[in-house]
């Protein structure tokens, strides 16, 4: 991965289910897909599996290939691998960024995000960076998740320090 997915962005989703990929995220997606798709745009994989997840996860082409390699390294036939394959491979879709920097959210992705039927004129998506991937939420869901976040007044840097790599 050339760069990391960082930051929060809110983007309008139009009536045709098109949403602009934030420019900072497009830069990562372009760097991680040197071959590009059929129309010349960077490809990304949207993972909509996982019942407990209220978001869709986005991976660059390189990131999705790495995730698949990690799953293939798991024990063949193990319940963990079967679940990972089902929720992270089978329940995913590859899309290509168009010349205007947008993607069309496939039906299954819209359903996972909670966009049912016709999209309202005020529909918005929230993009949240998670270093090697990003999460895509319906804005209301993301805002509610942030409002409910209980950090117990813990400085997040102390969490990082607890898991710092050694050696």
N, C-alpha and C positions, 0 to 999 in steps of 0.2 A: 504494500500500500504506500503510495507516494506521500500522502497527507492523511490527516484524520478528519472524520466528520465531527465538527465542533459547532456549538451554538444552537439557538432556537430560532425558528423562522415560522411565520404564519403566512399562508398563501391561500388565495381564493380558489375554490373549485367551481368551475363554470358548469352550466347546464348540460354540457356534453361530457362531463366527468374529467375534464382536462385540468391539470394543476402544473404550475411552473415549479421546477426543481430549483431551490436556492442556488445562486451562482457559486457559492463556496462549496456546496455539495457537488455541483456539476464538475468543478475542477478536479475533485477526487475521482469521480466516476470516469471522466475522460482519461485521466492518467492511468487508471486501473483497467482500461479496456482499449489497448492499442489497436486491435483489429477492427473494432466498431461493428455495428449491426448492418443489416441489409441496406438501410437508407443513410448510412454514414454517421449515425448518432451512437453515443455511448449506450451500452446496455446495463441494466441493473436488474436484480432479482428481488421481487417483493414476496416475503414469506407471510402468509396469512393463517398458518396453522397454530394450534395450541389453544385449547378451550379457555384456559385461564387468562389468556392475553387479550387486552382490550386495545391492541395496536397492531400495526403491520410493521414488520422489520424489513429494512432495505439494505441490500448488500451490493457493492460494486461487483463487476464480473469476476475480478480477481478474488475478492472476499468470498463470493459464493462458491467459487472453485475450492478455496481453502476450507470452507465449512464442509463441503462434500468430501474432501480428503480426510478431514477429521472424523467424519461419520464412518467412512469406509475403514478407518483404522480401528473402529470398535469391533467387539466380538460378533462375528456373523451369527444371526439368529437370536442374539440376546434381546430381552425385552426392551432394554435401553436403546439399542440400535434400531429395532423395529419402530419404536416410538419416534426417535429422532428422524428416521427416514420418512415416516408418515407425516409428521408435523412440520419438518423443515425442508424436505425435498419434494414430496408429493404435493403438499399444500403450498406451492410457490409458483410464481409465474415470472417469466423474463419479459421485460418491456424495453423499448428503445426510446431515448430522448429525441424529440423532433427538432427541426431546425430553429424553432422558437424557444427551445429550452423546456418544453413541456412533455408530460406523459399523459396518457389516458389511463385512468384507474380502471382496471378490469372489474367486472361484476363481482367476483368473489372478494376482491380487495375492498370494494365499496361496501359490501355486506359486512365484512369484518369490522370496518371502521364505523358502521352504523348509519351509512348513507343509504336509506331505503327509498325506492321509487325515484321520482323526479328530484333532482337536486335543486334546492332553493337558491335564489339569487345571492343569499348571504352565507352560503356554505363555505366553511374554511377548514383547512387542514393545518396541523401543527407538525413541523419537522423538528426532531430533537436529536442532536448528534451524540453518538456513543462510541467514539474513536473509530473502531473498525466497521461500524454499521450505524444506521440511524433508525429511529422509530418514527412512524407516521400515524398520527392520531386524528380523529375529528377534534377540532379545537376545543369544544365544550368538554370532551372527555379528558383531554390533556390538562386544561385549566382546573378541572375538578380534582384530578390526581395530584396536582401541585398543591392545591388548597388543603387536601387531606394529609399531605406528607408530614409525618411526625418525626422530626430529627432529634428529639430529646436534647436539644441544645448542644449537640455534639459537633465539634469542628470537623468538617469532612477531611481535612488534612491528617487528622489523627487516625482516621480509617485507612488512609493510604499508607501511613507509616506502619500500621499493624501488618500490612501485607507486602511490605517492601521486599523486593528480591534481594537475595544475598549471593555473594560470589561474583 
